[in-house]
Amino acid sequence: MKRDYHLDTVKGLAVIAMSFVHVNIFFLNTSNAILDSITKWGAISCFSAFLLISGILVGKSISNEKKPSWFKTVKKIFFIYLVYLIIGLLSWYVTQGSLSISEIDRIIILNELPLLSEYLINFLLLYLLFKVFYECLKKLSNSIILTMLVSVGIYALGHYLYSIDFLSEVWFKGLFVGIGDYHYFPLFQYLPIYLLGIYLGRKGKKEYYIYAFVLVLISYFAIKIFNLSPWRRFPPSPLFLTQSLLIPLSILALLKGFKVETRFKIIEHFAKKSLLSLLLLTVITLFAALFLPQNVNILYVWGINIAVLLITAVLLQAYKKASKMV
C-alpha cells in the first residue's frame, strides 16, 4: 500500500503535540499562552487524530482487499501491550513513588491503567476488532448513512452502559464505556471516529475529507449553539468529540484539498514508527520527571520539551540505520 504522506504529517503532528502534553503535565507550573494552548488542544485532539488515521489506514486496507492475518494481528497486539506495560509500570512508579507486586498484577491485567499509557489499550482492542469484524466493517464502510447510524447507536449504547450504577465496580467497564473521571478513553464513545476514518479510507478522494470536515464543523457549532450537549471529556460528550476532530480533519482537508506535495520530513520522522516514537518520547519524559526538578521556569520547560523531541529523533534515526544493516 502506497504511503500517504498527508496522513504521516497529521500523525507526526499528533505525536509531537502529545509529547508536549506529557512533558507539560509534569513541568508546566505557570501560565504560558503558547504552552497552555498546545497542552489544551493536544489533550483534546491527539487521541482522536490517532483514531481517525488508524481508521483511514484500515479503510485503505479494506479497499486493497488486505485482510489481516491472525499472525500479524497477534504480533501488533503483542507489541502494543508490551509498550503499554513498559510505559504503564514506569509511569506508576514515577507518579506514585512506589510499585508493589499487587500493583504490577493490576496493571498487567488492565485493572489499573496508569497515566500516559491508558490510550494504548484502545488500539490493542481495535486491531482485534478489525480482524474479527473485517467483513462487517467492509460492508459498513460502503455507506455513510450506515456508518453514521451504527456510530450513533454504539455511542448511545456506551452512554447508557456508563450510566448503569451496578456496573461501576466492574473493572473493565472503563475500557469500553468509561468509569467516572478516570483518564480512560472508552472504546464505545470513541468508536464513531474510528468508523469515520474507515469510511474516508475506503473513499479516498479529497472531496470526502472536505465534506467530513465541513460536516464536523457544522455539527460542532450546532451542538454548541443549541446547547445539545455539555462539554465533557471523561467520558467524551458529542461536543467534545466533534471539537477533537476539528484540527486533524482541517489539516487533512487542506493538505488533500490543495494537493500539497511539500514533504514535512521532520514531522513525518515521528510518524513512520509511531509506536516506537510514543514509547521513546514517553519513557524519556518519565525519566525526566523522575530525576529533574519540576518547579521550574518557562524556558526550562521549553528546553525539556525540545530536548525530549531531539533525543527521540536521534534514537529513531539510529534505529532506522540499524534496521537497514540487519
C-alpha positions as CSV (number, residue, x, y, z in Angstrom):
1,M,0.0,0.0,0.0
2,K,1.4,3.4,-1.1
3,R,2.4,5.6,1.8
4,D,0.1,8.6,2.4
5,Y,2.4,11.4,3.5
6,H,-0.5,13.6,4.3
7,L,-1.5,11.1,7.0
8,D,2.1,11.0,8.2
9,T,2.1,14.7,8.6
10,V,-1.1,14.7,10.8
11,K,0.1,11.7,12.7
12,G,3.5,13.2,13.3
13,L,2.0,16.5,14.5
14,A,-0.2,14.5,16.9
15,V,2.8,12.6,18.2
16,I,4.7,15.9,18.8
17,A,1.7,17.5,20.4
18,M,1.3,14.5,22.7
19,S,4.9,14.8,23.7
20,F,4.3,18.4,24.7
21,V,1.2,17.4,26.7
22,H,3.0,14.7,28.6
23,V,6.0,16.9,29.4
24,N,3.8,19.8,30.4
25,I,1.8,17.6,32.8
26,F,4.9,17.3,34.9
27,F,6.8,20.5,34.4
28,L,4.4,23.3,33.4
29,N,3.5,25.1,36.7
30,T,2.9,28.6,35.5
31,S,0.8,30.1,32.8
32,N,2.2,30.5,29.3
33,A,0.0,31.3,26.3
34,I,1.7,29.1,23.8
35,L,2.4,26.1,26.0
36,D,-1.1,26.3,27.5
37,S,-2.6,26.3,24.0
38,I,-0.5,23.3,22.9
39,T,-1.4,21.4,26.1
40,K,-5.2,22.2,25.7
41,W,-5.5,21.4,22.0
42,G,-3.1,18.5,22.2
43,A,-5.1,16.9,25.1
44,I,-8.3,17.4,23.1
45,S,-7.1,16.3,19.6
46,C,-4.2,13.9,19.8
47,F,-6.1,10.7,20.6
48,S,-8.8,11.5,18.1
49,A,-6.2,12.1,15.4
50,F,-4.6,8.7,16.1
51,L,-8.0,7.0,16.0
52,L,-9.0,8.8,12.8
53,I,-5.8,7.9,11.0
54,S,-5.9,4.4,12.2
55,G,-9.4,4.1,10.8
56,I,-8.3,5.6,7.5
57,L,-5.5,3.1,7.2
58,V,-7.9,0.3,7.9
59,G,-10.2,1.6,5.2
60,K,-7.3,1.7,2.7
61,S,-6.5,-1.9,3.6
62,I,-10.1,-3.0,3.0
63,S,-10.1,-1.2,-0.4
64,N,-7.0,-3.1,-1.3
65,E,-8.5,-6.4,-0.1
66,K,-5.8,-6.8,2.5
67,K,-7.4,-8.9,5.2
68,P,-5.2,-9.1,8.3
69,S,-3.8,-12.5,9.2
70,W,-4.0,-13.7,12.8
71,F,-0.2,-13.8,12.9
72,K,0.1,-10.1,12.1
73,T,-2.8,-9.2,14.3
74,V,-1.4,-11.0,17.3
75,K,2.1,-9.5,16.6
76,K,0.7,-6.0,16.6
77,I,-1.4,-6.6,19.7
78,F,1.7,-8.1,21.5
79,F,3.9,-5.0,20.7
80,I,1.2,-2.5,21.7
81,Y,0.7,-4.4,25.0
82,L,4.4,-4.5,25.6
83,V,4.7,-0.8,25.1
84,Y,1.7,-0.3,27.4
85,L,3.4,-2.3,30.1
86,I,6.7,-0.5,29.8
87,I,5.1,2.9,30.0
88,G,2.5,1.9,32.5
89,L,4.9,0.4,35.0
90,L,7.3,3.3,34.8
91,S,4.5,5.8,34.9
92,W,3.0,4.2,38.0
93,Y,6.4,4.3,39.8
94,V,7.1,7.9,38.8
95,T,3.6,9.2,39.8
96,Q,3.0,7.0,42.9
97,G,6.6,6.8,44.2
98,S,6.5,3.0,44.5
99,L,5.4,-0.1,42.7
100,S,4.3,-3.2,44.6
101,I,3.7,-6.8,43.3
102,S,-0.1,-6.3,43.6
103,E,0.1,-3.1,41.7
104,I,2.1,-4.8,38.9
105,D,-0.5,-7.5,38.8
106,R,-3.4,-5.0,38.4
107,I,-1.5,-3.1,35.6
108,I,-0.8,-6.4,33.8
109,I,-4.5,-7.5,33.8
110,L,-5.6,-3.9,33.0
111,N,-7.2,-3.4,36.4
112,E,-5.2,-0.2,36.6
113,L,-4.4,1.9,33.6
114,P,-1.6,4.2,34.6
115,L,-1.2,7.8,33.4
116,L,0.2,8.2,29.9
117,S,-0.4,4.6,29.0
118,E,-4.2,4.1,29.0
119,Y,-4.9,5.2,25.4
120,L,-2.8,2.4,24.0
121,I,-5.3,-0.3,25.1
122,N,-7.8,1.1,22.7
123,F,-5.6,0.4,19.7
124,L,-5.0,-3.1,21.0
125,L,-8.7,-3.7,21.1
126,L,-9.2,-2.1,17.6
127,Y,-6.6,-4.4,16.0
128,L,-8.6,-7.3,17.3
129,L,-11.9,-5.7,16.2
130,F,-10.5,-5.2,12.7
131,K,-9.6,-8.9,12.4
132,V,-12.8,-10.4,13.9
133,F,-15.2,-8.0,12.3
134,Y,-13.4,-7.5,9.0
135,E,-16.4,-8.4,6.8
136,C,-18.8,-6.3,8.8
137,L,-16.5,-3.3,8.6
138,K,-16.1,-3.8,4.9
139,K,-19.9,-3.7,4.3
140,L,-20.5,-0.9,6.9
141,S,-17.9,1.4,5.4
142,N,-19.5,1.3,1.9
143,S,-22.3,3.6,3.2
144,I,-22.0,6.9,5.1
145,I,-25.6,6.6,6.3
146,L,-25.0,3.1,7.7
147,T,-21.7,4.3,9.2
148,M,-23.5,7.2,10.9
149,L,-26.4,5.1,12.2
150,V,-24.0,2.5,13.7
151,S,-21.8,5.2,15.2
152,V,-24.8,6.9,16.9
153,G,-26.0,3.5,18.1
154,I,-22.7,2.5,19.6
155,Y,-22.2,5.9,21.2
156,A,-25.7,5.7,22.7
157,L,-25.1,2.2,24.0
158,G,-21.8,3.3,25.6
159,H,-23.6,6.3,27.2
160,Y,-26.3,4.1,28.6
161,L,-24.0,1.4,30.0
162,Y,-21.9,4.2,31.5
163,S,-24.9,5.4,33.5
164,I,-25.7,1.9,35.0
165,D,-24.5,2.1,38.6
166,F,-24.2,-1.6,39.2
167,L,-21.5,-1.9,36.6
168,S,-19.4,0.7,38.4
169,E,-17.4,-2.0,40.2
170,V,-16.6,-4.0,37.1
171,W,-13.0,-3.0,36.3
172,F,-13.2,-3.5,32.5
173,K,-16.2,-1.1,32.3
174,G,-13.6,1.7,31.9
175,L,-12.2,0.1,28.8
176,F,-15.4,0.1,26.9
177,V,-17.7,2.8,28.3
178,G,-15.7,4.7,31.0
179,I,-15.7,5.0,34.8
180,G,-16.2,8.3,36.4
181,D,-13.3,10.8,35.8
182,Y,-10.5,8.3,35.3
183,H,-8.3,9.1,32.3
184,Y,-9.7,6.3,30.3
185,F,-10.6,6.5,26.7
186,P,-13.8,4.4,26.4
187,L,-13.9,2.4,23.2
188,F,-17.7,2.7,22.6
189,Q,-17.8,6.5,22.8
190,Y,-14.7,6.9,20.6
191,L,-15.6,4.3,18.0
192,P,-17.5,6.7,15.8
193,I,-14.2,8.5,15.0
194,Y,-12.6,5.2,14.0
195,L,-15.6,4.3,11.8
196,L,-15.4,7.7,10.1
197,G,-11.8,7.1,9.4
198,I,-12.5,3.7,7.8
199,Y,-15.2,5.3,5.6
200,L,-12.7,8.1,4.5
201,G,-10.0,5.5,3.8
202,R,-12.4,3.5,1.6
203,K,-13.4,6.5,-0.4
204,G,-10.0,8.1,-0.6
205,K,-10.9,11.2,-2.7
206,K,-10.1,14.6,-1.4
207,E,-13.7,15.7,-1.6
208,Y,-14.7,13.3,1.1
209,Y,-12.2,14.8,3.6
210,I,-13.5,18.3,2.8
211,Y,-17.1,17.1,3.3
212,A,-16.2,15.3,6.5
213,F,-14.5,18.5,7.9
214,V,-17.5,20.7,7.0
215,L,-20.0,18.2,8.5
216,V,-18.0,18.0,11.8
217,L,-17.6,21.8,11.9
218,I,-21.3,22.4,11.4
219,S,-22.2,19.6,13.9
220,Y,-19.8,21.2,16.5
221,F,-21.4,24.7,16.2
222,A,-24.9,23.3,16.1
223,I,-24.3,21.3,19.3
224,K,-22.7,24.3,20.9
225,I,-25.2,27.0,19.8
226,F,-28.3,25.0,20.6
227,N,-26.8,23.6,23.8
228,L,-27.4,20.0,22.7
229,S,-24.6,18.5,24.8
230,P,-22.3,19.7,27.6
231,W,-18.5,19.8,27.1
232,R,-17.2,16.7,28.9
233,R,-14.0,14.9,28.3
234,F,-14.5,11.8,30.5
235,P,-16.4,10.1,29.1
236,P,-16.4,12.2,25.9
237,S,-19.6,14.1,25.1
238,P,-20.7,14.7,21.4
239,L,-19.5,18.3,21.8
240,F,-16.0,17.2,22.9
241,L,-15.8,14.5,20.1
242,T,-16.6,17.0,17.4
243,Q,-14.2,19.5,18.8
244,S,-11.5,16.9,19.0
245,L,-11.8,16.3,15.2
246,L,-11.6,19.9,14.1
247,I,-7.8,20.2,14.0
248,P,-6.9,16.8,12.4
249,L,-9.7,16.9,9.9
250,S,-9.0,20.6,8.9
251,I,-5.3,19.8,8.3
252,L,-6.2,16.7,6.2
253,A,-8.8,18.7,4.3
254,L,-6.3,21.4,3.5
255,L,-3.5,19.0,2.5
256,K,-5.7,16.9,0.3
257,G,-7.9,19.7,-1.0
258,F,-4.9,21.7,-2.2
259,K,-2.9,18.6,-3.2
260,V,0.0,19.7,-1.1
261,E,3.1,18.0,-2.3
262,T,5.6,19.6,0.1
263,R,7.1,17.0,2.4
264,F,7.4,17.8,6.1
265,K,10.1,15.2,6.7
266,I,11.0,16.3,10.3
267,I,7.3,15.8,11.3
268,E,7.0,12.6,9.3
269,H,10.0,11.2,11.1
270,F,7.9,10.8,14.2
271,A,5.0,9.1,12.3
272,K,6.7,6.3,10.4
273,K,7.4,4.3,13.6
274,S,4.7,5.9,15.7
275,L,4.5,3.2,18.4
276,L,8.3,3.4,18.9
277,S,8.1,7.2,18.8
278,L,5.5,7.2,21.5
279,L,7.4,4.7,23.6
280,L,10.7,6.7,23.4
281,L,9.0,10.1,24.0
282,T,7.0,8.9,27.0
283,V,9.9,7.0,28.6
284,I,12.3,9.9,28.2
285,T,9.6,12.2,29.7
286,L,9.0,9.9,32.6
287,F,12.8,9.7,33.4
288,A,13.0,13.5,33.2
289,A,10.1,13.7,35.6
290,L,11.8,11.2,37.9
291,F,15.3,12.9,38.0
292,L,14.8,16.6,37.2
293,P,13.2,19.3,39.4
294,Q,9.6,20.0,38.4
295,N,9.3,23.5,39.9
296,V,11.0,25.3,37.0
297,N,10.6,28.4,34.8
298,I,9.1,28.5,31.3
299,L,12.4,28.5,29.5
300,Y,13.3,25.3,31.3
301,V,10.0,23.7,30.3
302,W,10.6,24.7,26.6
303,G,14.1,23.2,26.9
304,I,12.8,19.9,28.2
305,N,10.2,19.7,25.5
306,I,12.7,20.3,22.8
307,A,15.3,18.0,24.3
308,V,12.8,15.1,24.5
309,L,11.9,15.6,20.8
310,L,15.6,15.9,19.8
311,I,16.7,12.8,21.7
312,T,13.8,10.8,20.3
313,A,14.6,11.9,16.8
314,V,18.2,10.8,17.2
315,L,17.2,7.4,18.6
316,L,14.7,6.9,15.8
317,Q,17.3,7.7,13.2
318,A,19.7,5.3,14.9
319,Y,17.1,2.6,14.8
320,K,16.4,3.2,11.1
321,K,20.1,2.8,10.3
322,A,20.4,-0.3,12.5
323,S,17.4,-1.8,10.8
324,K,19.0,-1.4,7.3
325,M,22.1,-3.1,8.5
326,V,20.3,-6.2,9.7
